[in-house]
Amino acid sequence: MHYSTIKWIDIANGEGVRVSLFVSGCTRHCKNCFNEIAWDFTHGDVFDESVEERILTALQSDYIAGVSLLGGEPLEPQNQRALYPFVKRLKKTFPQKTVWCYTGCTFDDKSGMLKDTQKNTEVTKDLIALFDVLVDGPYLEELKDVRLKFRGSSNQRIIDVKKSLIKGECVLYIE
């Protein structure tokens, strides 16, 4: 997997001060995407163990609330497979830190997977279960609303993943 950029101090993509990892690769190509350069799966640098270590080191700071995963598309199948061991390690090392994931896919609260079934892999369910918050749904230019918190268009949902998985229905984190 490649990544486009890392924002080491980010307050725009989730609650609190966060480290935001913008992965490369997206097949969705939303109209007026804010990060079109990251559609290319080979854009940027390779996400390797040294990058993981730098992120984990940054998370040692008390003021960092967690990590946000953006893109590109973190839930493209090949990105899921690269992110799963990293997020699993992150949650084991820092269980108090939150993980937010932004995806153009739609969460299926009944299965804990994605409604976009072609995106589901052998790690999808386990990866999603590690997230605290999932911002789902494609960006739709015609539903853009700059007043929305942590999302670009009104069709997107900010989901409390843990509560949703327990209840078997979508529980919004933020209305």
Salt bridges, closest charged atoms under 4 A:
GLU52 OE1 - ARG89 NH1 3.47
GLU53 OE2 - ARG89 NH2 2.39
GLU76 OE1 - LYS119 NZ 2.82
ASP116 OD2 - ARG28 NH2 3.30
GLU122 OE2 - ARG81 NE 2.91
ASP132 OD2 - LYS91 NZ 2.82
ASP136 OD2 - ARG157 NH2 2.65
ASP145 OD1 - ARG147 NE 2.97
GLU169 OE2 - LYS167 NZ 3.68
